Amino acid sequence: MKPAPLCWPVNRVRQRFRESPRTTLTIANALPALRKELAMLGVIRVVITSNAKLKKNGDPYSQQPKTVDDPGVAVWFEHVRAKGHQFCLACDQYDTIAGNLNEIRLAVGELRGFTRRMLLPVGEALKPFGAVPTNVSSPAPTPKQPAKPATITPYWQRVLGVDTIGADRLTWKHCLTAYQAKLRQELTQQQRDALVAAQTEAAMHFGQDI
């Protein structure tokens, strides 16, 4: 796998609409920050793919054309505790490559929070991100195609209690309703933290802000 073109995972739905990022970070700022988070998570064999114009060393130029057919970013990697298993964090929520790089950086920070608080082991935290790469980049979003059912039910679906609905019928409304119902229950702080983190993962999956 090479840094270009974008290699999007087949089990992730593309965004129908993209928004402008709420940060002024450039690729020159976002890329090293993302690599630092990945290193602290303990990942190996990292390949950051996008449709960015690349330097000779394989890194994207900080200044990219104003219009990019597909500003999505997909980060492929393995983990030292799950060698041989490929994972992917992908984002096309924003209309700039830098914005999507930064969003993935924030997601990696959330994953580190999971493991740091010992809510679940690293291997379990990464299961929802097991992925298979597509052969080529898809320049246009394909919102009409539902996500293919995963062979392993994502952890956040089990925490929210929506894992029995089915990946082809599960919607953001299901997740939000389940989340609000569970918040009304008596929960320990650890259970509440896990619930909030699961809802964050659900929001990322459906491209929602919470």
Backbone bond lengths (Angstrom), bond angles and torsions (degrees), N, CA, C in turn:
res aa  C-N    CA-C-N  psi(-1)  N-CA   C-N-CA  omega(-1)  CA-C   N-CA-C  phi
1 M - - - 1.459 - - 1.525 109.83 -
2 K 1.339 115.83 138.49 1.461 121.50 -178.77 1.532 110.61 -113.91
3 P 1.361 116.84 161.13 1.469 119.81 -179.42 1.527 113.69 -63.25
4 A 1.327 117.70 -22.10 1.457 121.61 178.34 1.529 108.54 -142.39
5 P 1.348 116.17 143.37 1.463 127.41 1.88 1.528 112.23 -79.90
6 L 1.327 114.97 -179.82 1.452 121.32 177.10 1.524 110.50 -56.44
7 C 1.320 116.34 132.15 1.473 122.22 177.13 1.526 107.51 -115.31
8 W 1.322 117.02 96.67 1.467 122.72 -174.23 1.532 110.18 -87.46
9 P 1.334 118.79 138.76 1.475 120.79 178.98 1.521 111.02 -69.79
10 V 1.314 116.62 140.10 1.462 120.72 -174.69 1.525 112.56 -68.86
11 N 1.332 118.27 -20.66 1.459 120.27 -176.64 1.526 113.27 -97.27
12 R 1.327 117.06 18.14 1.466 120.91 176.78 1.520 110.25 -120.03
13 V 1.352 116.53 129.30 1.461 122.33 179.67 1.519 110.09 -76.95
14 R 1.323 116.32 141.46 1.464 120.42 177.88 1.528 110.65 -80.58
15 Q 1.337 116.06 153.71 1.459 121.69 178.59 1.528 110.71 -74.13
16 R 1.318 115.70 139.31 1.463 119.67 176.01 1.523 110.52 -78.15
17 F 1.324 116.99 -42.55 1.461 122.34 179.67 1.518 108.84 -123.67
18 R 1.315 116.15 145.19 1.461 121.24 177.68 1.524 109.11 -118.31
19 E 1.323 115.30 149.96 1.455 121.10 -179.17 1.519 110.24 -118.37
20 S 1.321 114.74 164.81 1.457 119.26 177.19 1.522 108.66 -78.93
21 P 1.328 118.41 139.64 1.474 120.54 -178.49 1.515 111.52 -65.59
22 R 1.328 114.95 151.12 1.473 120.34 179.71 1.514 111.88 -90.42
23 T 1.321 116.91 14.63 1.454 121.41 179.45 1.521 109.43 -128.26
24 T 1.312 116.03 153.95 1.464 120.79 178.98 1.521 111.90 -98.23
25 L 1.328 116.99 13.77 1.457 120.29 179.46 1.525 111.05 -59.82
26 T 1.322 115.38 141.21 1.461 121.08 173.38 1.528 108.95 -98.76
27 I 1.315 116.60 172.13 1.458 120.46 176.61 1.524 109.95 -59.65
28 A 1.332 116.58 -37.69 1.465 120.89 -179.66 1.526 111.65 -61.14
29 N 1.347 117.57 -29.33 1.464 121.21 177.88 1.529 111.96 -88.80
30 A 1.330 115.72 -42.62 1.464 120.82 -172.62 1.525 112.68 -71.92
31 L 1.334 117.49 -36.83 1.467 120.33 -174.74 1.528 112.84 -65.19
32 P 1.335 119.83 -50.74 1.472 118.50 178.30 1.523 112.90 -65.12
33 A 1.339 117.09 -32.40 1.469 119.75 177.98 1.528 110.28 -65.77
34 L 1.337 116.55 -39.71 1.465 120.43 177.38 1.528 110.67 -65.38
35 R 1.317 117.13 -44.40 1.466 120.29 -179.87 1.523 111.74 -62.01
36 K 1.319 116.54 -35.10 1.461 120.44 178.63 1.526 110.27 -65.84
37 E 1.349 117.06 -43.75 1.460 120.72 178.62 1.523 110.95 -63.46
38 L 1.332 116.66 -40.87 1.460 120.53 179.87 1.530 111.10 -63.62
39 A 1.323 115.43 -40.70 1.463 119.84 179.41 1.524 110.50 -63.39
40 M 1.335 117.49 -40.55 1.465 120.83 -179.93 1.522 111.71 -69.81
41 L 1.345 116.82 -24.36 1.459 120.53 176.25 1.524 111.41 -76.15
42 G 1.340 116.39 -21.09 1.461 120.39 178.11 1.513 114.37 91.97
43 V 1.350 117.19 27.02 1.458 119.36 -178.05 1.528 110.25 -86.35
44 I 1.331 115.65 159.87 1.462 122.58 179.19 1.526 108.57 -134.98
45 R 1.331 115.52 166.66 1.471 122.57 177.66 1.531 111.13 51.09
46 V 1.315 115.66 52.73 1.467 121.39 -177.43 1.528 110.70 -82.21
47 V 1.329 115.94 133.77 1.466 121.98 171.82 1.524 107.11 -132.39
48 I 1.330 116.69 117.29 1.461 122.31 179.26 1.523 107.74 -98.01
49 T 1.329 116.79 110.39 1.460 120.78 -174.69 1.524 111.65 -105.08
50 S 1.324 115.23 143.30 1.461 122.09 177.02 1.523 107.96 -165.02
51 N 1.320 115.46 178.55 1.463 120.78 175.93 1.531 111.54 -98.56
52 A 1.316 116.31 22.61 1.464 120.89 -179.38 1.529 111.05 -71.73
53 K 1.314 115.30 152.49 1.457 120.07 171.60 1.515 108.03 -72.53
54 L 1.326 116.92 132.43 1.460 120.86 -171.68 1.524 112.98 -107.27
55 K 1.335 114.57 150.97 1.453 121.29 171.04 1.531 108.79 -79.09
56 K 1.309 116.58 175.79 1.462 120.56 179.14 1.525 112.08 -63.81
57 N 1.350 116.96 -27.89 1.464 119.87 -179.35 1.528 112.49 -84.30
58 G 1.336 116.82 1.39 1.459 120.53 177.42 1.509 114.93 94.00
59 D 1.334 117.64 -9.67 1.461 121.12 177.08 1.524 110.07 -80.51
60 P 1.327 117.96 146.44 1.469 119.61 177.75 1.525 111.78 -73.45
61 Y 1.329 115.56 145.86 1.456 119.73 172.56 1.523 109.08 -64.16
62 S 1.335 116.62 145.14 1.457 119.98 178.55 1.519 111.03 -65.80
63 Q 1.335 116.38 -40.06 1.452 121.10 178.68 1.530 109.10 -93.07
64 Q 1.310 116.21 115.55 1.456 122.26 179.98 1.538 109.34 -111.61
65 P 1.336 117.72 161.42 1.468 120.00 175.33 1.524 111.08 -54.35
66 K 1.325 116.38 148.26 1.461 120.32 -177.95 1.527 111.58 -61.21
67 T 1.304 116.63 -32.36 1.459 120.25 179.27 1.525 109.39 -115.77
68 V 1.307 115.35 121.19 1.460 122.12 176.77 1.527 107.01 -118.82
69 D 1.327 116.78 128.58 1.461 120.16 -177.08 1.524 112.05 -51.24
70 D 1.303 115.55 -40.42 1.459 120.20 -177.83 1.524 108.22 -145.66
71 P 1.361 118.37 105.66 1.471 121.36 -177.75 1.525 113.67 -83.32
72 G 1.324 117.76 7.66 1.455 120.64 -178.34 1.524 112.83 -62.28
73 V 1.325 115.50 157.31 1.466 122.79 177.97 1.525 107.71 -133.21
74 A 1.319 116.91 134.79 1.465 121.74 175.89 1.522 108.51 -129.61
75 V 1.326 116.16 123.19 1.462 122.18 -178.42 1.531 108.87 -106.27
76 W 1.312 115.97 115.17 1.467 122.41 -178.61 1.529 109.03 -102.52
77 F 1.333 116.50 141.30 1.459 119.35 -177.76 1.521 110.86 -164.92
78 E 1.321 114.92 168.41 1.459 123.23 168.23 1.531 106.90 -118.17
79 H 1.330 116.16 171.83 1.460 119.69 178.14 1.518 109.18 -124.62
80 V 1.319 115.61 148.44 1.465 120.35 -176.98 1.532 111.80 -60.31
81 R 1.335 117.24 -23.91 1.460 120.81 179.89 1.526 112.53 -99.66
82 A 1.316 116.52 3.84 1.472 120.40 178.53 1.526 109.10 -145.10
83 K 1.326 116.34 51.70 1.455 121.15 -177.30 1.526 110.27 -63.24
84 G 1.324 115.15 140.73 1.451 120.49 -178.98 1.515 113.59 91.73
85 H 1.335 116.86 -10.22 1.463 121.52 177.97 1.527 108.54 -106.05
86 Q 1.324 117.03 129.01 1.458 121.17 -176.73 1.523 110.10 -98.01
87 F 1.330 115.10 134.26 1.457 121.87 179.16 1.525 109.10 -123.01
88 C 1.328 114.86 159.21 1.468 118.53 179.47 1.523 110.30 -147.30
89 L 1.326 115.80 132.91 1.460 123.36 169.51 1.529 106.28 -109.93
90 A 1.320 117.02 120.63 1.464 120.73 -175.09 1.524 109.99 -128.86
91 C 1.325 115.94 143.98 1.468 120.52 -179.63 1.521 109.97 -147.92
92 D 1.331 116.10 130.93 1.467 120.71 171.32 1.527 109.70 -136.27
93 Q 1.348 114.87 31.08 1.463 121.07 -178.12 1.524 111.69 -68.21
94 Y 1.343 116.35 -31.13 1.459 120.22 -174.80 1.526 112.25 -108.69
95 D 1.324 115.27 161.32 1.463 119.93 -175.81 1.525 112.99 -90.36
96 T 1.322 117.28 11.45 1.464 121.26 174.66 1.528 109.93 -130.60
97 I 1.307 115.45 149.63 1.464 120.23 178.05 1.519 110.21 -64.58
98 A 1.328 117.23 -40.01 1.467 121.08 -179.99 1.527 111.07 -61.30
99 G 1.333 116.61 -41.60 1.462 120.21 179.47 1.520 112.41 -62.22
100 N 1.326 116.74 -40.17 1.458 120.58 179.98 1.525 111.63 -73.39
101 L 1.325 117.16 -35.61 1.464 120.10 173.55 1.518 110.97 -58.74
102 N 1.319 115.94 -44.60 1.461 120.37 -177.91 1.520 111.53 -67.38
103 E 1.332 117.17 -36.28 1.466 120.16 179.30 1.531 110.83 -65.29
104 I 1.323 116.84 -38.75 1.459 120.22 177.00 1.527 109.88 -66.71
105 R 1.345 116.77 -37.68 1.466 120.11 176.36 1.529 110.44 -57.57
106 L 1.323 117.04 -43.50 1.461 120.75 179.32 1.529 110.81 -65.04
107 A 1.330 116.69 -37.48 1.461 120.48 179.23 1.525 110.96 -65.11
108 V 1.328 116.87 -40.21 1.466 120.51 178.06 1.524 109.81 -63.17
109 G 1.323 116.60 -38.08 1.463 120.07 176.78 1.523 111.67 -61.47
110 E 1.354 116.71 -38.37 1.459 120.30 176.96 1.525 110.80 -64.60
111 L 1.331 116.16 -41.22 1.465 119.74 178.27 1.525 111.17 -62.01
112 R 1.324 116.21 -40.82 1.468 119.25 178.15 1.521 110.61 -64.32
113 G 1.340 115.37 -33.88 1.455 119.05 177.61 1.520 111.67 -63.59
114 F 1.347 116.13 -40.83 1.462 120.86 175.74 1.526 110.46 -53.36
115 T 1.327 114.92 -54.13 1.461 119.50 -173.95 1.520 112.02 -71.70
116 R 1.337 116.22 -33.65 1.462 119.52 -178.87 1.525 111.06 -66.38
117 R 1.341 116.20 -37.37 1.466 120.05 179.33 1.529 111.90 -84.10
118 M 1.334 115.55 0.54 1.466 121.80 177.34 1.525 112.07 59.76
119 L 1.349 116.63 32.71 1.457 119.28 175.79 1.518 110.83 -72.15
120 L 1.318 116.77 -29.93 1.452 122.08 176.54 1.512 107.90 -163.45
121 P 1.355 117.44 154.83 1.465 120.11 -179.73 1.519 111.71 -69.34
122 V 1.335 115.47 162.58 1.456 121.18 -177.05 1.526 111.57 -56.52
123 G 1.332 116.69 -45.61 1.456 119.60 -178.25 1.509 112.59 -58.81
124 E 1.343 117.07 -39.55 1.463 121.08 178.73 1.518 110.84 -69.41
125 A 1.333 117.03 -38.77 1.462 120.93 -179.68 1.526 111.74 -64.08
126 L 1.323 116.48 -31.26 1.461 120.43 -176.63 1.527 113.78 -87.75
127 K 1.329 118.53 -11.43 1.467 120.82 -175.93 1.529 113.72 -54.61
128 P 1.351 119.68 -41.55 1.465 118.33 -179.56 1.525 113.87 -62.90
129 F 1.345 116.38 -15.06 1.457 119.65 -175.29 1.523 112.59 -104.20
130 G 1.336 116.81 10.06 1.451 119.33 172.00 1.519 108.62 -61.41
131 A 1.332 118.31 134.57 1.460 119.83 -171.52 1.513 112.04 -151.61
132 V 1.333 113.59 161.89 1.457 122.33 174.83 1.518 107.21 -120.58
133 P 1.342 119.05 129.42 1.466 120.22 -178.14 1.515 112.30 -75.48
134 T 1.324 115.57 149.82 1.451 121.21 169.90 1.522 107.97 -79.75
135 N 1.312 117.32 161.04 1.464 120.77 -178.93 1.521 112.09 -74.89
136 V 1.331 116.22 -33.93 1.462 120.15 -177.88 1.515 109.10 -137.16
137 S 1.338 115.05 162.95 1.450 121.09 176.77 1.513 110.26 -71.79
138 S 1.322 116.17 145.70 1.459 121.37 174.11 1.512 108.37 -105.95
139 P 1.343 119.34 106.27 1.452 121.21 -173.37 1.517 114.31 -67.64
140 A 1.315 118.54 -24.61 1.448 120.13 -177.17 1.518 109.81 -115.65
141 P 1.344 118.74 140.88 1.452 121.04 177.80 1.522 111.09 -61.69
142 T 1.313 117.33 150.55 1.459 121.68 178.69 1.522 109.22 -126.70
143 P 1.355 116.91 71.68 1.455 120.62 -173.97 1.511 114.78 -67.58
144 K 1.351 118.16 -20.27 1.453 120.34 -176.13 1.522 112.21 -76.98
145 Q 1.343 116.74 -14.56 1.450 120.52 -179.47 1.524 109.89 -90.15
146 P 1.340 118.34 117.30 1.467 119.64 179.38 1.518 110.90 -69.74
147 A 1.312 114.45 156.71 1.463 119.01 177.72 1.520 109.90 -65.43
148 K 1.304 116.37 141.04 1.456 120.41 177.04 1.523 109.33 -73.10
149 P 1.324 117.26 138.63 1.465 119.50 -179.11 1.518 111.25 -59.15
150 A 1.307 116.00 134.88 1.458 120.14 179.09 1.526 109.94 -79.76
151 T 1.275 116.13 150.67 1.458 119.86 178.88 1.529 110.43 -73.08
152 I 1.327 117.17 -24.06 1.458 121.91 177.25 1.521 108.19 -119.76
153 T 1.335 116.77 126.19 1.458 119.72 -179.69 1.520 109.70 -65.18
154 P 1.336 117.77 124.92 1.462 119.65 179.79 1.524 112.23 -56.01
155 Y 1.322 115.35 145.42 1.462 121.50 -177.55 1.522 111.51 -58.70
156 W 1.338 116.74 -40.56 1.467 119.03 -176.69 1.531 111.79 -64.42
157 Q 1.335 118.21 -30.82 1.457 120.54 177.37 1.529 110.64 -66.75
158 R 1.334 116.09 -38.67 1.457 119.51 179.70 1.533 111.28 -69.24
159 V 1.343 116.88 -38.73 1.470 120.13 179.00 1.528 110.85 -64.65
160 L 1.331 116.88 -42.16 1.465 120.73 -179.54 1.530 112.08 -75.90
161 G 1.339 116.74 -17.83 1.453 119.92 -179.62 1.519 113.41 81.16
162 V 1.348 117.04 25.75 1.472 120.74 -179.85 1.530 111.17 -110.67
163 D 1.338 116.52 13.45 1.453 120.38 -174.75 1.526 113.41 -71.86
164 T 1.338 117.49 -12.98 1.472 119.85 -179.81 1.524 112.61 -92.71
165 I 1.327 117.39 -4.60 1.463 120.54 -176.80 1.523 111.49 -73.76
166 G 1.323 116.78 -36.86 1.465 120.35 -177.77 1.512 110.62 104.96
167 A 1.333 116.38 131.91 1.465 121.01 -174.86 1.519 112.80 -61.14
168 D 1.346 117.29 -29.84 1.464 119.51 -177.16 1.521 112.50 -78.72
169 R 1.350 117.85 -15.32 1.464 120.51 -179.64 1.518 113.20 -114.04
170 L 1.332 117.16 -11.27 1.462 121.19 -176.88 1.526 110.97 -66.99
171 T 1.334 116.84 133.30 1.463 122.77 179.41 1.527 109.76 -126.93
172 W 1.322 114.27 167.38 1.465 120.32 176.40 1.524 111.14 -60.83
173 K 1.337 117.45 -34.84 1.460 120.82 -179.98 1.516 110.90 -63.19
174 H 1.346 117.30 -39.51 1.463 120.53 175.77 1.535 110.41 -57.38
175 C 1.326 115.19 -47.17 1.467 120.62 -176.82 1.521 111.30 -64.46
176 L 1.334 115.85 -43.06 1.462 120.30 -178.06 1.525 110.71 -65.46
177 T 1.335 116.87 -42.76 1.466 120.79 179.29 1.523 111.27 -63.19
178 A 1.348 116.28 -44.05 1.460 120.38 179.71 1.525 111.04 -65.11
179 Y 1.324 116.32 -40.93 1.465 121.31 -179.99 1.532 110.79 -61.56
180 Q 1.336 116.80 -47.37 1.461 120.71 -178.98 1.523 111.60 -64.69
181 A 1.350 116.57 -35.81 1.468 120.02 178.82 1.532 110.79 -67.05
182 K 1.316 117.09 -42.42 1.462 120.60 -179.30 1.523 111.60 -68.73
183 L 1.337 117.42 -31.79 1.465 120.10 178.29 1.524 112.01 -63.19
184 R 1.341 116.01 -25.64 1.468 119.64 -179.60 1.528 112.10 -80.88
185 Q 1.322 116.81 -6.49 1.453 120.93 179.06 1.533 110.22 -85.56
186 E 1.316 116.13 163.32 1.459 120.35 175.04 1.521 108.47 -79.39
187 L 1.324 116.75 115.41 1.460 121.76 -175.53 1.520 110.34 -124.92
188 T 1.314 115.67 148.91 1.464 119.50 170.57 1.522 107.96 -75.30
189 Q 1.312 117.31 166.12 1.457 120.08 179.04 1.528 110.93 -62.20
190 Q 1.335 116.07 -36.98 1.463 119.63 178.75 1.522 110.90 -64.80
191 Q 1.342 117.18 -42.28 1.456 120.63 178.59 1.527 110.86 -65.83
192 R 1.319 116.60 -38.36 1.463 120.27 179.59 1.533 110.49 -66.41
193 D 1.339 117.08 -41.27 1.460 120.63 178.16 1.524 110.79 -62.24
194 A 1.328 116.05 -42.19 1.459 120.29 179.48 1.523 110.74 -65.03
195 L 1.333 116.80 -38.41 1.459 121.37 179.83 1.522 111.49 -65.79
196 V 1.337 116.33 -44.90 1.464 120.50 178.77 1.526 110.88 -62.81
197 A 1.335 116.17 -42.33 1.459 119.82 178.85 1.526 111.35 -64.45
198 A 1.344 116.78 -39.18 1.465 120.43 178.44 1.526 110.76 -64.62
199 Q 1.321 117.12 -40.16 1.462 120.10 178.40 1.527 111.03 -66.02
200 T 1.330 116.93 -34.20 1.463 120.80 176.02 1.521 110.51 -63.33
201 E 1.340 117.11 -42.39 1.467 120.97 177.87 1.525 110.73 -65.01
202 A 1.336 116.55 -39.01 1.471 119.94 178.02 1.524 110.74 -63.83
203 A 1.322 116.13 -40.61 1.471 119.81 178.57 1.521 111.44 -63.12
204 M 1.326 116.77 -41.23 1.464 121.19 176.84 1.532 110.44 -61.98
205 H 1.338 116.25 -41.13 1.467 120.77 -178.15 1.510 111.80 -63.09
206 F 1.352 116.21 -40.17 1.466 120.80 -176.71 1.533 112.54 -97.49
207 G 1.339 117.21 2.86 1.463 119.97 177.55 1.510 113.31 69.28
208 Q 1.345 116.82 38.48 1.455 122.01 -178.07 1.523 110.44 -109.77
209 D 1.336 115.35 151.42 1.462 121.06 172.97 1.516 108.22 -96.95
210 I 1.331 116.25 138.05 1.466 119.62 176.76 1.513 109.46 -129.55
